[in-house]
């Protein structure tokens, strides 16, 4: 009888621990401001990616100018989103081109207050981003990947006789 009571108490003590452990696997809360940006492009709202800004090493005056240009860019991106609501698929080619043109026009505004060295660094960073593509080097499959296309089969073994 005493043994059964001890086992029951141990089970009673362990049950809440299991519930606590289970609760820690909950997904993180959504970010403030209404959730993640459309698609899987978290930097779509940023005119320049944070690592690019770090590489440019903007002065305080340049940073103030950049912040003003970036704020205007975010407003225009919001307008673009209103004109191109999510449809469950990717935006149309025309909508994507409009976004590229918008980003280029704002990047050109940033160039006006950069030094020649900073412009070179910006061009190099943008070229790296273009060559890497939307999902990393090698395209959609990641580094060296081919977007889910299986590699070609190995050649048949040759008989060396």
DRENPASE-465380 format. One record per atom (N, C-alpha, C): atom name; residue number from 0; x, y, z; residue in three letters. Coordinates in nm, 3 decimals. Layout:
N
  atom    n       xx       yy       zz  res
    CA  NUM        X        Y        Z  Ala
...
This chain:
161
  atom    n       xx       yy       zz  res
     N    0    0.082   -0.119    0.000  Unk
    CA    0    0.000    0.000    0.000  Unk
     C    0    0.087    0.125    0.000  Unk
     N    1    0.190    0.124    0.085  Unk
    CA    1    0.280    0.238    0.095  Unk
     C    1    0.354    0.258   -0.038  Unk
     N    2    0.393    0.146   -0.098  Unk
    CA    2    0.465    0.151   -0.224  Unk
     C    2    0.377    0.212   -0.334  Unk
     N    3    0.252    0.176   -0.341  Unk
    CA    3    0.158    0.229   -0.439  Unk
     C    3    0.137    0.379   -0.422  Unk
     N    4    0.132    0.423   -0.295  Unk
    CA    4    0.115    0.565   -0.267  Unk
     C    4    0.236    0.644   -0.313  Unk
     N    5    0.354    0.591   -0.295  Unk
    CA    5    0.477    0.659   -0.338  Unk
     C    5    0.480    0.669   -0.490  Unk
     N    6    0.441    0.560   -0.558  Unk
    CA    6    0.439    0.561   -0.704  Unk
     C    6    0.338    0.664   -0.755  Unk
     N    7    0.222    0.669   -0.693  Unk
    CA    7    0.120    0.766   -0.735  Unk
     C    7    0.170    0.909   -0.715  Unk
     N    8    0.239    0.934   -0.604  Unk
    CA    8    0.294    1.069   -0.580  Unk
     C    8    0.400    1.105   -0.684  Unk
     N    9    0.486    1.010   -0.718  Unk
    CA    9    0.589    1.036   -0.818  Unk
     C    9    0.527    1.066   -0.955  Unk
     N   10    0.424    0.990   -0.990  Unk
    CA   10    0.356    1.017   -1.117  Unk
     C   10    0.293    1.156   -1.114  Unk
     N   11    0.233    1.190   -1.001  Unk
    CA   11    0.172    1.322   -0.987  Unk
     C   11    0.274    1.435   -0.997  Unk
     N   12    0.394    1.410   -0.950  Unk
    CA   12    0.499    1.512   -0.959  Unk
     C   12    0.558    1.522   -1.099  Unk
     N   13    0.564    1.409   -1.169  Unk
    CA   13    0.627    1.407   -1.301  Unk
     C   13    0.534    1.459   -1.412  Unk
     N   14    0.405    1.444   -1.397  Unk
    CA   14    0.310    1.485   -1.502  Unk
     C   14    0.323    1.633   -1.536  Unk
     N   15    0.327    1.725   -1.438  Unk
    CA   15    0.341    1.866   -1.475  Unk
     C   15    0.472    1.897   -1.546  Unk
     N   16    0.578    1.823   -1.516  Unk
    CA   16    0.705    1.845   -1.584  Unk
     C   16    0.694    1.812   -1.732  Unk
     N   17    0.620    1.706   -1.764  Unk
    CA   17    0.598    1.671   -1.904  Unk
     C   17    0.521    1.779   -1.978  Unk
     N   18    0.423    1.837   -1.913  Unk
    CA   18    0.345    1.944   -1.974  Unk
     C   18    0.432    2.067   -1.994  Unk
     N   19    0.515    2.099   -1.896  Unk
    CA   19    0.607    2.213   -1.911  Unk
     C   19    0.704    2.194   -2.026  Unk
     N   20    0.759    2.075   -2.035  Unk
    CA   20    0.855    2.047   -2.142  Unk
     C   20    0.787    2.057   -2.277  Unk
     N   21    0.664    2.013   -2.286  Unk
    CA   21    0.592    2.018   -2.412  Unk
     C   21    0.564    2.162   -2.453  Unk
     N   22    0.539    2.249   -2.359  Unk
    CA   22    0.508    2.389   -2.389  Unk
     C   22    0.626    2.467   -2.443  Unk
     N   23    0.750    2.422   -2.423  Unk
    CA   23    0.866    2.497   -2.470  Unk
     C   23    0.888    2.484   -2.620  Unk
     N   24    0.818    2.392   -2.686  Unk
    CA   24    0.834    2.376   -2.830  Unk
     C   24    0.737    2.462   -2.910  Unk
     N   25    0.669    2.551   -2.844  Unk
    CA   25    0.573    2.637   -2.913  Unk
     C   25    0.649    2.731   -3.007  Unk
     N   26    0.589    2.765   -3.123  Unk
    CA   26    0.658    2.856   -3.215  Unk
     C   26    0.672    2.994   -3.153  Unk
     N   27    0.773    3.069   -3.194  Unk
    CA   27    0.791    3.203   -3.138  Unk
     C   27    0.676    3.293   -3.178  Unk
     N   28    0.648    3.395   -3.099  Unk
    CA   28    0.539    3.486   -3.134  Unk
     C   28    0.573    3.563   -3.260  Unk
     N   29    0.472    3.606   -3.337  Unk
    CA   29    0.501    3.681   -3.459  Unk
     C   29    0.566    3.815   -3.425  Unk
     N   30    0.648    3.867   -3.517  Unk
    CA   30    0.713    3.995   -3.490  Unk
     C   30    0.610    4.107   -3.485  Unk
     N   31    0.640    4.214   -3.412  Unk
    CA   31    0.545    4.325   -3.407  Unk
     C   31    0.531    4.388   -3.545  Unk
     N   32    0.415    4.439   -3.571  Unk
    CA   32    0.394    4.506   -3.698  Unk
     C   32    0.317    4.422   -3.798  Unk
     N   33    0.254    4.315   -3.755  Unk
    CA   33    0.165    4.242   -3.844  Unk
     C   33    0.224    4.121   -3.912  Unk
     N   34    0.332    4.067   -3.864  Unk
    CA   34    0.382    3.942   -3.919  Unk
     C   34    0.495    3.963   -4.017  Unk
     N   35    0.533    3.853   -4.079  Unk
    CA   35    0.647    3.853   -4.169  Unk
     C   35    0.611    3.916   -4.302  Unk
     N   36    0.710    3.971   -4.372  Unk
    CA   36    0.683    4.025   -4.504  Unk
     C   36    0.638    3.915   -4.599  Unk
     N   37    0.576    3.954   -4.706  Unk
    CA   37    0.525    3.859   -4.804  Unk
     C   37    0.638    3.774   -4.858  Unk
     N   38    0.612    3.647   -4.874  Unk
    CA   38    0.710    3.555   -4.931  Unk
     C   38    0.819    3.522   -4.831  Unk
     N   39    0.929    3.471   -4.883  Unk
    CA   39    1.039    3.434   -4.795  Unk
     C   39    1.155    3.531   -4.808  Unk
     N   40    1.125    3.655   -4.837  Unk
    CA   40    1.228    3.756   -4.855  Unk
     C   40    1.222    3.857   -4.742  Unk
     N   41    1.282    3.827   -4.627  Unk
    CA   41    1.269    3.917   -4.514  Unk
     C   41    1.330    4.054   -4.536  Unk
     N   42    1.425    4.068   -4.626  Unk
    CA   42    1.488    4.197   -4.649  Unk
     C   42    1.422    4.276   -4.761  Unk
     N   43    1.306    4.233   -4.806  Unk
    CA   43    1.241    4.302   -4.916  Unk
     C   43    1.209    4.446   -4.878  Unk
     N   44    1.177    4.472   -4.751  Unk
    CA   44    1.145    4.607   -4.708  Unk
     C   44    1.268    4.694   -4.690  Unk
     N   45    1.385    4.633   -4.678  Unk
    CA   45    1.509    4.710   -4.660  Unk
     C   45    1.562    4.751   -4.796  Unk
     N   46    1.598    4.877   -4.807  Unk
    CA   46    1.657    4.925   -4.932  Unk
     C   46    1.789    4.854   -4.956  Unk
     N   47    1.875    4.852   -4.855  Unk
    CA   47    2.001    4.779   -4.862  Unk
     C   47    2.006    4.684   -4.743  Unk
     N   48    2.059    4.567   -4.764  Unk
    CA   48    2.070    4.469   -4.656  Unk
     C   48    2.165    4.521   -4.548  Unk
     N   49    2.138    4.489   -4.421  Unk
    CA   49    2.225    4.537   -4.312  Unk
     C   49    2.374    4.508   -4.332  Unk
     N   50    2.414    4.388   -4.383  Unk
    CA   50    2.558    4.368   -4.403  Unk
     C   50    2.617    4.464   -4.506  Unk
     N   51    2.538    4.503   -4.605  Unk
    CA   51    2.587    4.599   -4.706  Unk
     C   51    2.608    4.735   -4.641  Unk
     N   52    2.512    4.774   -4.557  Unk
    CA   52    2.528    4.902   -4.486  Unk
     C   52    2.651    4.902   -4.398  Unk
     N   53    2.675    4.790   -4.330  Unk
    CA   53    2.795    4.780   -4.245  Unk
     C   53    2.921    4.794   -4.329  Unk
     N   54    2.920    4.731   -4.446  Unk
    CA   54    3.037    4.736   -4.534  Unk
     C   54    3.063    4.878   -4.585  Unk
     N   55    2.955    4.955   -4.606  Unk
    CA   55    2.971    5.091   -4.658  Unk
     C   55    3.026    5.186   -4.552  Unk
     N   56    3.005    5.155   -4.424  Unk
    CA   56    3.054    5.239   -4.313  Unk
     C   56    3.014    5.386   -4.334  Unk
     N   57    2.883    5.409   -4.336  Unk
    CA   57    2.832    5.544   -4.358  Unk
     C   57    2.871    5.638   -4.245  Unk
     N   58    2.897    5.764   -4.281  Unk
    CA   58    2.921    5.867   -4.179  Unk
     C   58    2.787    5.902   -4.116  Unk
     N   59    2.790    5.981   -4.010  Unk
    CA   59    2.666    6.020   -3.942  Unk
     C   59    2.574    6.098   -4.037  Unk
     N   60    2.633    6.187   -4.117  Unk
    CA   60    2.554    6.265   -4.212  Unk
     C   60    2.494    6.174   -4.320  Unk
     N   61    2.576    6.082   -4.370  Unk
    CA   61    2.527    5.988   -4.471  Unk
     C   61    2.417    5.899   -4.413  Unk
     N   62    2.433    5.857   -4.288  Unk
    CA   62    2.334    5.771   -4.223  Unk
     C   62    2.200    5.844   -4.214  Unk
     N   63    2.202    5.972   -4.178  Unk
    CA   63    2.079    6.051   -4.171  Unk
     C   63    2.012    6.058   -4.308  Unk
     N   64    2.092    6.083   -4.411  Unk
    CA   64    2.037    6.089   -4.547  Unk
     C   64    1.982    5.953   -4.590  Unk
     N   65    2.057    5.846   -4.558  Unk
    CA   65    2.013    5.711   -4.594  Unk
     C   65    1.880    5.680   -4.525  Unk
     N   66    1.869    5.713   -4.396  Unk
    CA   66    1.745    5.684   -4.322  Unk
     C   66    1.625    5.752   -4.387  Unk
     N   67    1.642    5.875   -4.435  Unk
    CA   67    1.532    5.946   -4.501  Unk
     C   67    1.494    5.878   -4.632  Unk
     N   68    1.593    5.839   -4.711  Unk
    CA   68    1.567    5.770   -4.838  Unk
     C   68    1.502    5.635   -4.811  Unk
     N   69    1.552    5.562   -4.711  Unk
    CA   69    1.497    5.430   -4.679  Unk
     C   69    1.353    5.440   -4.630  Unk
     N   70    1.321    5.544   -4.555  Unk
    CA   70    1.183    5.562   -4.508  Unk
     C   70    1.089    5.586   -4.627  Unk
     N   71    1.133    5.668   -4.724  Unk
    CA   71    1.052    5.690   -4.844  Unk
     C   71    1.036    5.559   -4.923  Unk
     N   72    1.144    5.480   -4.929  Unk
    CA   72    1.139    5.352   -4.999  Unk
     C   72    1.034    5.260   -4.935  Unk
     N   73    1.033    5.254   -4.802  Unk
    CA   73    0.936    5.168   -4.733  Unk
     C   73    0.793    5.211   -4.763  Unk
     N   74    0.771    5.342   -4.772  Unk
    CA   74    0.636    5.391   -4.806  Unk
     C   74    0.597    5.346   -4.946  Unk
     N   75    0.691    5.356   -5.041  Unk
    CA   75    0.661    5.315   -5.177  Unk
     C   75    0.643    5.163   -5.188  Unk
     N   76    0.717    5.086   -5.108  Unk
    CA   76    0.698    4.940   -5.106  Unk
     C   76    0.558    4.908   -5.054  Unk
     N   77    0.513    4.981   -4.952  Unk
    CA   77    0.378    4.960   -4.900  Unk
     C   77    0.274    4.988   -5.009  Unk
     N   78    0.295    5.093   -5.087  Unk
    CA   78    0.204    5.123   -5.198  Unk
     C   78    0.208    5.012   -5.303  Unk
     N   79    0.328    4.961   -5.331  Unk
    CA   79    0.343    4.851   -5.427  Unk
     C   79    0.265    4.729   -5.379  Unk
     N   80    0.275    4.701   -5.249  Unk
    CA   80    0.203    4.585   -5.193  Unk
     C   80    0.052    4.603   -5.205  Unk
     N   81    0.003    4.724   -5.185  Unk
    CA   81   -0.141    4.749   -5.199  Unk
     C   81   -0.184    4.725   -5.344  Unk
     N   82   -0.099    4.764   -5.437  Unk
    CA   82   -0.132    4.746   -5.579  Unk
     C   82   -0.112    4.602   -5.624  Unk
     N   83   -0.035    4.524   -5.549  Unk
    CA   83   -0.004    4.385   -5.585  Unk
     C   83   -0.030    4.293   -5.467  Unk
     N   84   -0.157    4.275   -5.428  Unk
    CA   84   -0.187    4.191   -5.312  Unk
     C   84   -0.146    4.046   -5.337  Unk
     N   85   -0.113    3.974   -5.230  Unk
    CA   85   -0.071    3.834   -5.247  Unk
     C   85   -0.184    3.751   -5.308  Unk
     N   86   -0.147    3.664   -5.401  Unk
    CA   86   -0.246    3.579   -5.467  Unk
     C   86   -0.221    3.432   -5.439  Unk
     N   87   -0.126    3.401   -5.356  Unk
    CA   87   -0.091    3.262   -5.329  Unk
     C   87    0.026    3.216   -5.414  Unk
     N   88    0.056    3.289   -5.517  Unk
    CA   88    0.170    3.257   -5.602  Unk
     C   88    0.263    3.377   -5.607  Unk
     N   89    0.367    3.367   -5.688  Unk
    CA   89    0.459    3.480   -5.699  Unk
     C   89    0.393    3.597   -5.771  Unk
     N   90    0.444    3.719   -5.750  Unk
    CA   90    0.391    3.835   -5.822  Unk
     C   90    0.414    3.818   -5.972  Unk
     N   91    0.336    3.889   -6.050  Unk
    CA   91    0.350    3.883   -6.196  Unk
     C   91    0.486    3.939   -6.237  Unk
     N   92    0.533    3.902   -6.355  Unk
    CA   92    0.662    3.957   -6.403  Unk
     C   92    0.661    4.110   -6.408  Unk
     N   93    0.547    4.167   -6.443  Unk
    CA   93    0.538    4.313   -6.448  Unk
     C   93    0.551    4.374   -6.309  Unk
     N   94    0.487    4.310   -6.210  Unk
    CA   94    0.496    4.361   -6.073  Unk
     C   94    0.638    4.347   -6.019  Unk
     N   95    0.703    4.236   -6.050  Unk
    CA   95    0.842    4.218   -6.004  Unk
     C   95    0.933    4.322   -6.069  Unk
     N   96    0.911    4.349   -6.197  Unk
    CA   96    0.993    4.449   -6.265  Unk
     C   96    0.970    4.587   -6.205  Unk
     N   97    0.845    4.617   -6.169  Unk
    CA   97    0.815    4.746   -6.106  Unk
     C   97    0.890    4.757   -5.973  Unk
     N   98    0.896    4.647   -5.897  Unk
    CA   98    0.970    4.649   -5.769  Unk
     C   98    1.119    4.666   -5.794  Unk
     N   99    1.173    4.598   -5.895  Unk
    CA   99    1.315    4.614   -5.926  Unk
     C   99    1.346    4.758   -5.965  Unk
     N  100    1.258    4.818   -6.047  Unk
    CA  100    1.278    4.958   -6.089  Unk
     C  100    1.271    5.052   -5.969  Unk
     N  101    1.178    5.024   -5.880  Unk
    CA  101    1.164    5.107   -5.759  Unk
     C  101    1.291    5.099   -5.675  Unk
     N  102    1.339    4.977   -5.651  Unk
    CA  102    1.461    4.960   -5.571  Unk
     C  102    1.580    5.026   -5.638  Unk
     N  103    1.591    5.014   -5.771  Unk
    CA  103    1.704    5.075   -5.841  Unk
     C  103    1.698    5.227   -5.830  Unk
     N  104    1.579    5.285   -5.842  Unk
    CA  104    1.570    5.431   -5.833  Unk
     C  104    1.613    5.481   -5.696  Unk
     N  105    1.577    5.407   -5.591  Unk
    CA  105    1.617    5.448   -5.456  Unk
     C  105    1.765    5.420   -5.432  Unk
     N  106    1.817    5.314   -5.489  Unk
    CA  106    1.961    5.287   -5.476  Unk
     C  106    2.040    5.398   -5.545  Unk
     N  107    1.990    5.446   -5.658  Unk
    CA  107    2.056    5.557   -5.727  Unk
     C  107    2.054    5.684   -5.641  Unk
     N  108    1.947    5.705   -5.566  Unk
    CA  108    1.941    5.821   -5.475  Unk
     C  108    2.048    5.808   -5.366  Unk
     N  109    2.071    5.685   -5.319  Unk
    CA  109    2.173    5.663   -5.216  Unk
     C  109    2.311    5.692   -5.274  Unk
     N  110    2.333    5.654   -5.399  Unk
    CA  110    2.464    5.677   -5.462  Unk
     C  110    2.503    5.824   -5.463  Unk
     N  111    2.405    5.915   -5.466  Unk
    CA  111    2.436    6.058   -5.477  Unk
     C  111    2.516    6.110   -5.359  Unk
     N  112    2.505    6.046   -5.243  Unk
    CA  112    2.580    6.096   -5.127  Unk
     C  112    2.689    5.999   -5.079  Unk
     N  113    2.726    5.903   -5.163  Unk
    CA  113    2.836    5.812   -5.129  Unk
     C  113    2.967    5.861   -5.191  Unk
     N  114    3.076    5.824   -5.127  Unk
    CA  114    3.208    5.851   -5.185  Unk
     C  114    3.233    5.752   -5.298  Unk
     N  115    3.336    5.776   -5.378  Unk
    CA  115    3.368    5.684   -5.488  Unk
     C  115    3.400    5.544   -5.434  Unk
     N  116    3.473    5.538   -5.323  Unk
    CA  116    3.507    5.409   -5.263  Unk
     C  116    3.380    5.336   -5.216  Unk
     N  117    3.288    5.409   -5.157  Unk
    CA  117    3.163    5.349   -5.111  Unk
     C  117    3.078    5.302   -5.230  Unk
     N  118    3.080    5.379   -5.338  Unk
    CA  118    3.005    5.338   -5.457  Unk
     C  118    3.060    5.206   -5.512  Unk
     N  119    3.193    5.193   -5.512  Unk
    CA  119    3.255    5.069   -5.558  Unk
     C  119    3.213    4.953   -5.469  Unk
     N  120    3.217    4.975   -5.337  Unk
    CA  120    3.175    4.870   -5.243  Unk
     C  120    3.028    4.833   -5.264  Unk
     N  121    2.944    4.933   -5.288  Unk
    CA  121    2.802    4.908   -5.311  Unk
     C  121    2.784    4.825   -5.438  Unk
     N  122    2.853    4.862   -5.545  Unk
    CA  122    2.842    4.787   -5.670  Unk
     C  122    2.885    4.642   -5.652  Unk
     N  123    2.995    4.622   -5.579  Unk
    CA  123    3.043    4.486   -5.555  Unk
     C  123    2.943    4.406   -5.473  Unk
     N  124    2.885    4.469   -5.371  Unk
    CA  124    2.787    4.399   -5.287  Unk
     C  124    2.661    4.364   -5.366  Unk
     N  125    2.615    4.456   -5.450  Unk
    CA  125    2.496    4.430   -5.532  Unk
     C  125    2.524    4.319   -5.633  Unk
     N  126    2.644    4.318   -5.688  Unk
    CA  126    2.680    4.212   -5.783  Unk
     C  126    2.685    4.076   -5.714  Unk
     N  127    2.740    4.073   -5.592  Unk
    CA  127    2.741    3.947   -5.516  Unk
     C  127    2.598    3.898   -5.492  Unk
     N  128    2.509    3.990   -5.457  Unk
    CA  128    2.371    3.952   -5.430  Unk
     C  128    2.303    3.902   -5.558  Unk
     N  129    2.332    3.966   -5.671  Unk
    CA  129    2.272    3.922   -5.798  Unk
     C  129    2.323    3.785   -5.837  Unk
     N  130    2.453    3.762   -5.821  Unk
    CA  130    2.510    3.634   -5.862  Unk
     C  130    2.466    3.521   -5.770  Unk
     N  131    2.435    3.555   -5.646  Unk
    CA  131    2.390    3.455   -5.550  Unk
     C  131    2.246    3.416   -5.577  Unk
     N  132    2.167    3.505   -5.631  Unk
    CA  132    2.028    3.476   -5.660  Unk
     C  132    1.942    3.484   -5.536  Unk
     N  133    1.812    3.458   -5.550  Unk
    CA  133    1.720    3.475   -5.438  Unk
     C  133    1.737    3.374   -5.327  Unk
     N  134    1.801    3.261   -5.354  Unk
    CA  134    1.809    3.158   -5.250  Unk
     C  134    1.951    3.108   -5.229  Unk
     N  135    2.046    3.192   -5.251  Unk
    CA  135    2.183    3.153   -5.224  Unk
     C  135    2.254    3.107   -5.350  Unk
     N  136    2.385    3.079   -5.338  Unk
    CA  136    2.462    3.038   -5.455  Unk
     C  136    2.408    2.908   -5.513  Unk
     N  137    2.409    2.898   -5.643  Unk
    CA  137    2.364    2.776   -5.706  Unk
     C  137    2.215    2.775   -5.735  Unk
     N  138    2.143    2.882   -5.701  Unk
    CA  138    2.001    2.889   -5.731  Unk
     C  138    1.914    2.831   -5.622  Unk
     N  139    1.792    2.791   -5.658  Unk
    CA  139    1.693    2.749   -5.559  Unk
     C  139    1.735    2.634   -5.470  Unk
     N  140    1.827    2.551   -5.513  Unk
    CA  140    1.866    2.436   -5.432  Unk
     C  140    1.971    2.469   -5.328  Unk
     N  141    2.013    2.594   -5.318  Unk
    CA  141    2.116    2.629   -5.221  Unk
     C  141    2.253    2.619   -5.284  Unk
     N  142    2.358    2.612   -5.201  Unk
    CA  142    2.494    2.610   -5.254  Unk
     C  142    2.516    2.495   -5.351  Unk
     N  143    2.543    2.530   -5.475  Unk
    CA  143    2.572    2.429   -5.576  Unk
     C  143    2.451    2.349   -5.618  Unk
     N  144    2.336    2.380   -5.563  Unk
    CA  144    2.216    2.302   -5.592  Unk
     C  144    2.160    2.336   -5.728  Unk
     N  145    2.066    2.255   -5.770  Unk
    CA  145    2.007    2.279   -5.901  Unk
     C  145    1.857    2.289   -5.891  Unk
     N  146    1.806    2.335   -5.777  Unk
    CA  146    1.664    2.358   -5.764  Unk
     C  146    1.581    2.232   -5.756  Unk
     N  147    1.638    2.126   -5.705  Unk
    CA  147    1.561    2.005   -5.687  Unk
     C  147    1.579    1.905   -5.801  Unk
     N  148    1.653    1.943   -5.905  Unk
    CA  148    1.679    1.849   -6.013  Unk
     C  148    1.784    1.751   -5.967  Unk
     N  149    1.756    1.622   -5.980  Unk
    CA  149    1.855    1.524   -5.933  Unk
     C  149    1.979    1.529   -6.020  Unk
     N  150    2.094    1.491   -5.963  Unk
    CA  150    2.216    1.491   -6.043  Unk
     C  150    2.206    1.384   -6.151  Unk
     N  151    2.283    1.399   -6.259  Unk
    CA  151    2.277    1.298   -6.365  Unk
     C  151    2.326    1.164   -6.312  Unk
     N  152    2.277    1.056   -6.368  Unk
    CA  152    2.320    0.923   -6.320  Unk
     C  152    2.467    0.902   -6.351  Unk
     N  153    2.533    0.822   -6.269  Unk
    CA  153    2.676    0.794   -6.298  Unk
     C  153    2.688    0.712   -6.426  Unk
     N  154    2.801    0.726   -6.493  Unk
    CA  154    2.819    0.649   -6.617  Unk
     C  154    2.822    0.500   -6.584  Unk
     N  155    2.780    0.416   -6.679  Unk
    CA  155    2.781    0.272   -6.652  Unk
     C  155    2.925    0.225   -6.635  Unk
     N  156    2.942    0.123   -6.552  Unk
    CA  156    3.080    0.072   -6.534  Unk
     C  156    3.133    0.014   -6.665  Unk
     N  157    3.257    0.046   -6.690  Unk
    CA  157    3.317   -0.006   -6.814  Unk
     C  157    3.393   -0.132   -6.782  Unk
     N  158    3.388   -0.223   -6.875  Unk
    CA  158    3.465   -0.347   -6.854  Unk
     C  158    3.600   -0.326   -6.915  Unk
     N  159    3.701   -0.335   -6.835  Unk
    CA  159    3.837   -0.306   -6.878  Unk
     C  159    3.904   -0.424   -6.942  Unk
     N  160    3.834   -0.521   -7.002  Unk
    CA  160    3.895   -0.638   -7.063  Unk
     C  160    3.940   -0.610   -7.199  Unk
